[in-house]
Amino acid sequence: MELDFTVDQEELRDTVRTVLRAECTPARVRELVEARTANKADDAEELWGHMVELGWPALTVPEAYGGLGLGAVELAVVVEELGRALAPGPLLPTISQFVPALRALGTDEQQSRFLGPVAADGVAGTLAIAEGKNFDPAAATATATPDGAGGYTLSGVKDAVLEAVAAAEIVVVARVPGSVGDEGIGAFVVAGDALDVSPIAALDQSRVIATVALGDVVVPAERVLGSPGPATAIALRAVVREATVALALESVGTAQSAFDISVEYAKQREQFGVPIGSFQATKHKLADLLVLLERARALGYFAALTIAESDARAAISTSMAKAAAGDAAQRIAKEGIQIHGGIGYTWEHDMHLYVRRLQSSTALFGGPSRHRQLVADALGV
């Protein structure tokens, strides 16, 4: 297993970071958040347009369908930079949820139909799998009733769908009525405008999280991914692992920025005539945060490697990565606010933008306690 980044991967990181530093500044993110908080129009589409021009939606699309065919490690490199910049828009769910779902379950014809436009035109997509806080496909209660002609009618509600408002296509997970567990689990590509998408008043307004009501939408046979059953459920778990690792590393990027801001402020804020960063207690606190951050980053990239190489440790490493990212996010958010003192609690300082994103990312696709339990279950503890 290769544990060093290649030259191409480092160049990819540098390119994405350079673009986002110019196009997605904290001031731009603040403007977006303030516009959404005031229910005004926002300009997230402008950044998305730049990403499409640069070909970023094509990153994980196979070359056969017009994409770049990059793997899980390259995805991890990109999403860490997205998190570092608090980048809004549908790139994250498109390249880490929608595209992997089509790769795992779609026929050649379906991948050409749905992934070709992602690569060529930046058509956005996402994944609707969660109900409540559960992202396991076997927990789905939304139903997919066969119509006798190869199609299905979908009913139910899906929660915590990332960027569903911007998604032209949504992979919806539902089960055949009367089935339990992995039996009857299916995946269906549904046009976003055919669903009732309701954004929620989320803590983090730099990203859009929505509830999606299926509303008895009819899905024709050509939009059914595979056949409902255990094989589909197993494939969807692999998709969820890729999405979870991507979200964990996006959180690592955000935590890195919050940490950097806190370190810089500790060098400037003075008490008793000296910077608080010179106090031993503050040094120890920052050192502890750095250890948490580097642990989360290492576990995240190891999990990405296991996915890239189809390693049997993928499931357990994914949960370890998400738990570590959540631990780092929570501590860095809390201690970062403390280091900033009173200004850290105000709307005027940018720190709250990073804290909100960290809290949001920690909850999505399972928090630390949930993933520690999954690790314990896997180890038989």
N, C-alpha and C positions, 0 to 999 in steps of 0.2 A: 504494500500500500504506500503510494507516494505522498509524503507529508509536507512537501515544499510546493509553493506556488510556482507555476511555470512563468516564463517571460510574457507569454500571451495573457495569462490571467492577471499579472501585475499591470500590464498595459491597459487591460480592460478596466481594472479598478481606477487607474489614473484618469482614464478618459471619462468615465462616469462621474468621478468626483469633480473633475474640472468643469464639466457641463453643469452639474447641480450647484456648484459654488456660484456660478454666474447666473443661472436661471431660477434657482430655488433658494433664495436668501431667507434668513429668519424674518426679515421685513416683509417679504412676499407672502410667507406662510402666515404671518400675523394679519396681513390685510385679508387673506382668504378666510381665516378663522373669524375675524371681526365681521366680515360680510355675512358669513353663514349664521353667526350668532344673532345678527340683526335681521335675518331672513331676507337679505338682499342678494342680488346676483353676484356670483363670484367668477374668477377668471382661471379656474383650475384647468379649463380646456386649453388654455394657451400653452401651459407646460406640457400637457399631453400631446399637443400638436408638435412641439419640439421633439419629444421622445419618439413620436411616429416618424418624423423626418429623419431621425438618426437610426431608425431601424430597430429600436430596442424591443418592441413587441415580438420581433422575430427571433429573439435570442434562443428560446427553448423549442421553437418549432423545428421539426426535422427538415433536413436539407431537401428531401424529396418533395416537400410541399412549399418550398420557397424560403425556408428559414435558415438560421445559422447552425442549428443542430448542436448547440452547446449543452453541457450537462449540468448536474446538480451542483458541482463546485463553482462553476461560472455563475450559475444562478445565485449561489450564496454570496459571491463577491459583489454582484450587482445590488442585491437587496440590502446588504449591509450599508452600502452607500446611500440607498434610498432612505434608510432609517436615519442615517447620520444627518441628512438634509431635511428630514420630516416631509419627504416628497408626497404630495397628494396625488390623487388620480388612480386610474384602474390598472396601472402597470403591474403592481404586485399580484393581485388576483388573476390577471390574465396569464402571466408567465409562470406562476407557481401553483395555480389551481385549475383554470380552464384548460390550458394547453396540456398539462399532465393527464387530465381526465380523458381528453380525446386521444392522446398517445396510448393510454393504457387500454381503452375500451373501444375506440372507433375502428371501423373498417378502413381500408385504403380510400375508398370513395368518401366516407364521412370525414376522414382527416383532410383530404383534399378540399372538400366543400367548406369545412369550418376553420381549418388552420391556415389554408391558403390566404384568405382575406385578413387574418391576423397578421401574417407576415408581410403581405403586400400593402395593405391599407390601414393597418392598426385598428382593426375591429376588436373592440374590447369584450372580454368575457369574464365570468366568475363562476363560483361553485356554491350551490345552495344545498347544504347537507345537514346543518345543525338544527336541532329542535331543543329549545331550552339551552342548556349549556353542554349538551352531549353531541360530539362530532363523530361518534361511531356510527357507521351506516346501519348496523344491526338495531340501533335504537330508533330508527325512523318509524313514524306512525302515519306520515302522509301516504296516501294510497294511489296506486296506479292500476286502474281497472281496464282490463283488455277489452277492445271493441270488436274483436272477432276478425279484424282485417289486418292484424299486425300492429295496430296502433294502440294507444292507451289514453284514458282520461285521468288527469291528475287532480287530486283534491288534498287540501290540508294547508299548513302554514310552515314556512321555514324561517329560522331565526339567524341573526348575526351574519347576514350575507354582505360581504365586502364589496363596495362600489357597485351595487346592483343598479343604481340609477343610471350609471354610465355604460353599463354592460348591454351590448346588442344581443348577446347570446348567454344563456345561463344553463349550466348543467345541474339539473334537479335530481335529487335522490329520493325515491319513494318505493313503497313495497306493494306487491300484489295483495289484495284483500284476503284476509284469513291466514296469511303466512306469518311466521315468527322467526326471530333470530336472523341468520343469514339467508334463509329461504325467502325467495320472492323479492329480494332487493334488486332494484333496477336503477338505471341512470338514463336521463332523457335530456336532449338539447332543446331548450325552449327559447323562443324569441323574447327578449326582455320586455318589449312593448305588449306582449300577450299576457303579462302577469301584473298583479297589483302590488307595486313596490312602494313601501312606506318607510322613508328614512326615520330613524329614531333619534331622540334628543340625547346623543351620546356625549360622554365626558370630553372626548377628543373630536373636535370639529374639523381637524385637518384631514380626516378621512370620513367617508360616508358609510355607515353601517345601517342596513335596512332589514325590515321584516318583509317577507315575500309571501303573499297569499296566492295559492295556485288557482283557485276559482274555477275548478272543473275545466281547465284548459285541455284541449284535445291535441295529442302529439301523434303525428303520422308515423308510420313504420320506419321511414328513412331517417327519423330523428331519434330512434331508440338505439342506445349504445349497448350492444351485446344482447344477451338474454337474461331476464331477471333470475337471480339465483345466487348460490354461494360463490361462484367464480367472479361475479360482478362485485360482490361484497369484499372479497379478498383484494381485487384490483383497486377498489375505492380506498381501502385502508392504506395501500401503497401511495395513492395520490394524497391522502391526508397526511401521511408521514412527510412527503415532500413539501406540502404546504406548511406544515408545522415547523419544520426546520427552517424554511424560508422566513417565516414570521419570527422565529427565535433569533435569527441573525439580523433581521431588520431591527429587532429590539436591541441587539448588541450595538448596532450602529447608533441608535438613538441614545443609548446609555453612554456610549463613548463621548458624544457631543455634550451631554449633560455633565459628565465627569470633567471634561476639558473646561467647560464654562465655570464649574465650581473651583477647579484648581486656579484658574486665572483670577477669579474673584478673591480667593484666599491670599493671593499675592498682593492684591490692591487694598482690601479692606483692613483698616488699622484699628487696633485697640491698645491702649496704653502706649501709643506712639510707635508701635511696630506692626507689621502685617500679621494677620492671624495665622497665615501659613507658616510662620516661624515658630508657632507654639507646638510643642511636642504632641499634645493631644490631637491637634488638627492633622499633623503629619501622619500619626498612626491611623487616624480615621481615613485619610485619603489612601494610605497604603493598603488598608483592608479593602477599600472599594476597588482599587486597581486589581487586587488578587481575584475578587469576585468577577470583575469584568473580563479578565484574561481567561479565567476558567470557563466562563460562558462562551467566549469566542472559540476556544480550543475544542470544547465539546460540540459546538455548533458545526464547525468545519469537519470534525471527525464524523459526525452524523451525516453530513453532506457526502463525504467520501464513501460511507457504507451504502448510501443510496446509489451513488454513481457506479459502484462496483457490485451492486446486488449482493451485498454482504449479509449474512444471516443475523448480524447484530444490529441491523437497521432499526428495528422496532424499539429495542431497549435504548439504543443510542439517541434516537429521536426524543424519547421521553426524558432522558438525562439532559439533553441540550435545552429542551423547553423549560424544564425545572430550573436549570442553572441560569438561563436567561431571565426567568421570572424573579429569581432571588436577587440577581444583580440589579434588575430594573427597580425593584421595590426599595432596596437599600440605597441605591444611588439617588433615586427620587427623594427619599426621606432625608438623607444626610445632605444632599445638595441644597435643599430648602433651608436646612439648619445652618449650613455654612453661609448662605446668603443673608441670614437674619431676616429682619422685617421686610426688606425689599423683595425677598424670595416669595412672599405671599401675595404680592401685588400683581395686578393685570399688566402694569406698565413694563415689568421685566419679562424677558423672553423665557425665563426658566419654567414658567407654568406650561408653555407649549410642549416642552420635552417631558415634563412630568405627566401631563395628560396622555401623550402618546404612549409613554411607558406603561401607564396603568391600563390603557386600552389593549395594548399588545399582550400584556400579561394574562388578561382574561380570555382572549380569543384562543380557540383551539386548545383550551385546558390550561389551568394555572399550575403553579408548582406542586401543590398538594395532590392534585389529580394525577400528574405525571409521576410523582414519587410513588403513588400507589400502584401505577402501572408497572413501574420498575420492580417494586416489591412483589407484585403478582408474578411477573416474569421470572423472578429469582426464587419463587416459592416461599417467600418469607411470610 
